[in-house]
Amino acid sequence: MANLTDATSLQQFEELLKNNSKSLTVVHFHAPWAPQCSQMNEVMAELAKEHKHTMFVKVGGPLPLTAILEIISPITFMLNLCKLWKIDRLDGAHAPELTNKVQRLGSGGGGAARAGDVPKEDLNERLKRLINAAPCMLFMKGSPQEPRCGFSRQTVQILKDHNVQYSSFDILSDEEVRQGIKTYSNWPTYPQVYVNGELIGGLDIVKELVESGELENTFPKSVSLENRLKSLISKSPVMLFMKGNKEAAKCGFSRQILEIMNSTGVEYGTFDILGDEEVRQGLKTYSNWPTYPQLYVKGELIGGLDIVKELKENGELASVLKGEN
């Protein structure tokens, strides 16, 4: 994808900025081992498909430029960098807010981006989209890492204490949303919490839910690692956990198993364990199999490269992949 690039050195990063003709540049400083960073990279990929006139750059690793830009979070986005000049910044894994900023700052054409540019979209439709951006959405002042009012801080702490999975939107970053959502939901204050697109209320309501014991059944829970692994393993009838992906294996063993899998003609999914350290380490323990790649069929571990080679030599691989053995 031409407008989505990995920068692996300071020189490459500077060249990208120097030669960039896009109207807006979004740079993600991330930690390759962090699951949240991997998820935000997926968000970047989707945004890159929609915003062809925006350059998206991923920077993973301790490059000197991170110190220059005073990056304090492993999940930091700088928007419209040009000769180390920025017009906006976002810290943390907040997909809705990043999407909003890209839409606001991107001009959609070849000219320079302006902070005041807002896509022509019906406000109510925009608010509805933001409210439904995640199963649980918190509209607050600031971010979960840096709340900017006491009510927001208390709400974040309650959600954290009760292991609630949520996304957030900083209403201080967008006056249109800040004022519009008050009317849209007929709720005049912040923070505001939504579940499955429906308004739950503010801090007082959240406190009442805690006291009545109803909060547990109202909000979505964070997914445990075990459940997450089960979900990933079952994502496709045939799942290959490897270093890299189908297009680019990142180790010899993964490359060899891809060649074997492709020769069978069987459809299969892949997961890059290099992009998620939690999965990489957790899957070893979960399956009691210490190395990669790992192949699963219908949720059951088949084994690694050596096992797959043996199955191919014995003529059993095709039937195993079809779940017949």
C-alpha positions as CSV (number, residue, x, y, z in Angstrom):
1,M,0.0,0.0,0.0
2,A,1.7,3.2,-1.3
3,N,0.5,5.5,1.5
4,L,1.3,3.1,4.4
5,T,5.0,2.6,5.2
6,D,7.3,1.2,7.8
7,A,10.3,3.5,8.8
8,T,13.1,1.4,10.2
9,S,15.8,4.1,10.3
10,L,16.1,7.9,10.9
11,Q,17.4,8.4,7.4
12,Q,14.4,6.5,5.9
13,F,12.0,8.5,8.0
14,E,13.5,11.8,7.0
15,E,13.4,10.8,3.3
16,L,9.7,9.9,3.6
17,L,8.9,13.3,5.0
18,K,11.1,15.1,2.4
19,N,9.5,13.3,-0.6
20,N,6.0,13.1,0.8
21,S,3.5,14.8,-1.5
22,K,0.4,13.8,0.6
23,S,-1.7,16.5,2.3
24,L,-1.4,14.9,5.7
25,T,1.2,12.7,7.4
26,V,0.3,10.4,10.4
27,V,3.2,8.8,12.2
28,H,2.7,6.0,14.7
29,F,5.5,5.5,17.2
30,H,4.8,2.0,18.6
31,A,6.2,-0.9,20.5
32,P,6.1,-4.0,18.2
33,W,5.6,-6.3,21.3
34,A,2.5,-4.5,22.6
35,P,-1.0,-5.9,21.6
36,Q,-2.5,-2.4,21.6
37,C,0.0,-1.2,19.1
38,S,-0.7,-4.1,16.8
39,Q,-4.4,-3.3,17.0
40,M,-3.7,0.4,16.2
41,N,-1.5,-0.6,13.2
42,E,-4.6,-2.5,11.9
43,V,-6.6,0.7,12.3
44,M,-3.9,2.6,10.4
45,A,-4.1,0.1,7.6
46,E,-7.9,0.6,7.3
47,L,-7.5,4.4,7.4
48,A,-4.9,4.2,4.7
49,K,-7.4,2.5,2.4
50,E,-9.9,5.2,3.0
51,H,-7.6,8.3,2.9
52,K,-5.4,8.0,-0.2
53,H,-4.2,11.6,0.2
54,T,-2.7,10.9,3.6
55,M,0.7,9.3,4.3
56,F,0.7,6.8,7.2
57,V,4.1,5.9,8.7
58,K,4.8,3.2,11.3
59,V,7.9,3.7,13.5
60,G,8.7,0.8,15.8
61,G,12.0,0.7,17.8
62,P,14.3,3.1,19.6
63,L,15.1,5.5,16.7
64,P,16.9,8.7,17.6
65,L,13.9,10.7,16.3
66,T,11.7,9.4,19.1
67,A,13.9,11.3,21.6
68,I,13.8,14.4,19.4
69,L,10.1,14.4,19.4
70,E,9.8,13.7,23.1
71,I,7.7,10.6,22.7
72,I,6.6,9.5,26.2
73,S,4.2,6.7,25.2
74,P,4.8,3.5,23.2
75,I,1.5,4.3,21.4
76,T,1.9,7.8,20.1
77,F,0.6,9.4,16.9
78,M,1.9,12.6,15.5
79,L,-0.2,14.2,12.7
80,N,1.1,16.3,9.9
81,L,4.8,16.0,10.6
82,C,7.0,18.1,8.3
83,K,10.6,18.9,9.2
84,L,9.6,17.8,12.7
85,W,6.7,20.2,12.8
86,K,3.4,18.8,14.1
87,I,-0.2,20.2,14.3
88,D,-1.7,17.5,16.5
89,R,-0.8,14.5,18.7
90,L,-2.6,11.5,20.2
91,D,-1.2,9.3,23.0
92,G,-2.8,5.9,23.6
93,A,-4.8,3.2,21.7
94,H,-7.9,5.3,20.9
95,A,-9.1,4.2,17.4
96,P,-12.2,6.5,17.3
97,E,-10.2,9.6,18.2
98,L,-7.5,8.8,15.7
99,T,-10.1,8.3,13.0
100,N,-11.7,11.6,13.9
101,K,-8.4,13.5,13.8
102,V,-7.5,12.1,10.4
103,Q,-10.9,13.0,9.0
104,R,-10.7,16.5,10.5
105,L,-7.1,17.3,9.4
106,G,-7.0,15.5,6.1
107,S,-8.1,17.8,3.2
108,G,-8.9,14.9,0.9
109,G,-6.9,16.6,-1.9
110,G,-3.3,17.5,-2.9
111,G,-3.1,20.8,-0.9
112,A,-1.9,21.4,2.6
113,A,-4.0,20.1,5.4
114,R,-5.7,22.7,7.6
115,A,-6.8,22.1,11.2
116,G,-10.2,23.6,10.4
117,D,-11.0,21.2,7.6
118,V,-14.0,19.1,8.5
119,P,-15.5,16.5,6.1
120,K,-19.0,17.3,5.0
121,E,-20.9,14.8,7.1
122,D,-24.2,15.1,8.9
123,L,-23.4,15.7,12.5
124,N,-25.9,13.2,13.8
125,E,-24.5,10.5,11.6
126,R,-21.0,11.4,12.8
127,L,-22.1,11.2,16.4
128,K,-23.9,7.9,15.8
129,R,-20.7,6.5,14.2
130,L,-18.5,7.6,17.1
131,I,-21.0,6.3,19.7
132,N,-21.0,2.9,18.0
133,A,-17.2,2.8,17.4
134,A,-16.8,0.2,20.2
135,P,-19.2,-1.9,22.3
136,C,-18.4,0.5,25.2
137,M,-17.6,4.2,24.5
138,L,-16.5,6.7,27.1
139,F,-16.8,10.4,26.0
140,M,-14.5,12.2,28.5
141,K,-12.2,15.1,29.0
142,G,-8.7,14.0,28.2
143,S,-7.7,10.3,27.8
144,P,-7.7,7.4,30.2
145,Q,-3.9,7.9,30.6
146,E,-4.4,11.7,31.3
147,P,-8.0,12.6,32.4
148,R,-8.5,16.3,32.5
149,C,-11.3,16.5,35.1
150,G,-12.1,14.8,38.3
151,F,-15.3,13.2,37.1
152,S,-13.5,11.7,34.1
153,R,-10.7,10.4,36.3
154,Q,-13.2,8.7,38.7
155,T,-15.1,7.1,35.8
156,V,-11.8,5.7,34.3
157,Q,-10.8,4.3,37.6
158,I,-14.2,2.5,38.1
159,L,-14.0,1.0,34.6
160,K,-10.4,-0.1,35.3
161,D,-11.3,-1.6,38.7
162,H,-14.1,-3.6,37.2
163,N,-12.0,-4.8,34.2
164,V,-14.3,-3.1,31.7
165,Q,-13.2,-3.1,28.0
166,Y,-13.9,0.3,26.4
167,S,-12.7,2.9,24.0
168,S,-12.7,6.7,24.6
169,F,-13.1,10.0,22.9
170,D,-11.6,13.3,24.1
171,I,-14.4,15.8,23.8
172,L,-11.9,18.6,24.4
173,S,-10.4,17.8,21.0
174,D,-13.6,18.5,19.1
175,E,-16.0,21.3,20.0
176,E,-18.5,20.2,17.4
177,V,-18.8,16.7,19.0
178,R,-18.6,18.2,22.5
179,Q,-21.7,20.4,22.0
180,G,-23.5,18.2,19.5
181,I,-23.6,15.0,21.7
182,K,-25.2,16.9,24.5
183,T,-28.2,17.6,22.3
184,Y,-28.1,14.2,20.5
185,S,-28.3,12.3,23.8
186,N,-30.1,15.0,25.8
187,W,-27.4,14.7,28.5
188,P,-25.8,18.0,29.4
189,T,-22.6,17.0,31.2
190,Y,-19.5,14.8,30.8
191,P,-18.3,12.1,31.0
192,Q,-20.9,10.1,29.1
193,V,-20.8,6.3,28.8
194,Y,-22.4,4.3,26.0
195,V,-22.9,0.5,25.7
196,N,-23.9,-0.9,22.3
197,G,-24.8,2.5,21.1
198,E,-27.1,3.3,24.0
199,L,-26.5,6.0,26.6
200,I,-25.9,4.6,30.1
201,G,-25.2,8.0,31.7
202,G,-22.5,9.8,33.6
203,L,-20.4,9.2,36.7
204,D,-23.4,9.2,39.1
205,I,-25.1,6.5,37.1
206,V,-21.9,4.4,36.9
207,K,-21.6,4.7,40.6
208,E,-25.2,3.6,41.1
209,L,-24.5,0.6,38.9
210,V,-21.5,-0.3,41.1
211,E,-23.5,0.0,44.3
212,S,-26.4,-2.1,43.0
213,G,-24.1,-4.8,41.6
214,E,-25.5,-4.2,38.1
215,L,-22.3,-2.9,36.5
216,E,-20.9,-6.4,35.9
217,N,-23.9,-7.3,33.6
218,T,-24.1,-3.9,31.9
219,F,-20.5,-3.4,30.6
220,P,-18.4,-5.6,28.3
221,K,-15.5,-7.4,30.0
222,S,-11.9,-7.4,28.9
223,V,-11.2,-10.7,27.1
224,S,-8.8,-12.9,29.1
225,L,-5.7,-14.2,27.4
226,E,-7.0,-17.7,27.4
227,N,-10.3,-16.7,25.7
228,R,-8.4,-14.5,23.3
229,L,-6.1,-17.4,22.3
230,K,-9.1,-19.7,21.9
231,S,-10.8,-17.1,19.6
232,L,-7.6,-16.7,17.5
233,I,-7.1,-20.5,17.2
234,S,-10.7,-20.9,16.0
235,K,-10.7,-17.9,13.7
236,S,-10.3,-20.2,10.7
237,P,-10.7,-24.0,10.4
238,V,-7.0,-24.1,9.6
239,M,-4.8,-21.5,11.5
240,L,-1.1,-21.1,11.2
241,F,0.7,-19.1,13.9
242,M,4.0,-18.0,12.3
243,K,6.6,-15.3,12.1
244,G,5.3,-13.0,9.3
245,N,2.4,-13.7,7.1
246,K,1.4,-15.4,3.8
247,E,3.0,-12.6,1.8
248,A,6.2,-12.3,3.8
249,A,7.5,-15.0,6.1
250,K,10.1,-13.7,8.6
251,C,12.0,-16.9,9.3
252,G,13.1,-20.0,7.4
253,F,10.8,-22.4,9.3
254,S,7.8,-20.2,8.6
255,R,8.8,-19.9,4.9
256,Q,9.1,-23.7,4.5
257,I,5.7,-24.4,6.1
258,L,4.0,-21.8,3.9
259,E,5.4,-23.6,0.8
260,I,4.0,-26.9,2.1
261,M,0.6,-25.3,3.0
262,N,0.3,-23.5,-0.3
263,S,1.0,-26.8,-2.2
264,T,-2.1,-28.4,-0.6
265,G,-4.6,-26.0,-2.0
266,V,-6.4,-25.8,1.4
267,E,-7.6,-22.4,2.6
268,Y,-6.0,-21.3,5.9
269,G,-5.5,-18.3,8.1
270,T,-2.3,-16.9,9.6
271,F,-1.4,-14.9,12.6
272,D,2.0,-13.0,12.9
273,I,3.2,-13.8,16.4
274,L,6.0,-11.1,16.0
275,G,3.3,-8.5,16.2
276,D,1.8,-9.6,19.5
277,E,4.2,-10.6,22.3
278,E,1.3,-11.5,24.6
279,V,0.0,-14.1,22.1
280,R,3.6,-15.2,21.2
281,Q,4.4,-16.1,24.8
282,G,0.9,-17.2,25.9
283,L,0.4,-19.6,23.1
284,K,3.5,-21.6,24.0
285,T,2.1,-22.2,27.5
286,Y,-1.5,-22.7,26.3
287,S,-0.5,-25.5,23.9
288,N,2.6,-26.7,25.7
289,W,4.5,-26.2,22.4
290,P,7.6,-24.0,22.8
291,T,8.4,-23.1,19.2
292,Y,6.9,-21.6,16.0
293,P,5.3,-22.1,13.6
294,Q,2.3,-23.8,15.1
295,L,-0.5,-25.3,13.0
296,Y,-4.1,-25.8,14.3
297,V,-7.0,-27.6,12.6
298,K,-10.5,-27.0,14.0
299,G,-9.0,-25.6,17.2
300,E,-6.6,-28.6,17.8
301,L,-2.8,-28.3,17.7
302,I,-1.3,-30.4,14.9
303,G,2.3,-29.3,15.5
304,G,5.2,-27.4,13.9
305,L,7.2,-27.7,10.7
306,D,8.6,-31.2,11.4
307,I,5.2,-32.7,12.1
308,V,3.8,-31.1,8.9
309,K,6.7,-32.5,6.9
310,E,6.1,-35.9,8.3
311,L,2.4,-35.7,7.4
312,K,3.2,-34.6,3.9
313,E,5.7,-37.5,3.4
314,N,3.2,-40.0,4.7
315,G,0.5,-38.7,2.4
316,E,-1.7,-37.7,5.4
317,L,-1.5,-33.9,5.3
318,A,-4.5,-33.3,3.1
319,S,-6.9,-35.3,5.2
320,V,-5.5,-33.8,8.4
321,L,-6.1,-30.3,7.1
322,K,-9.6,-31.2,6.2
323,G,-10.2,-32.5,9.8
324,E,-10.7,-36.1,8.6
325,N,-8.0,-37.5,11.0
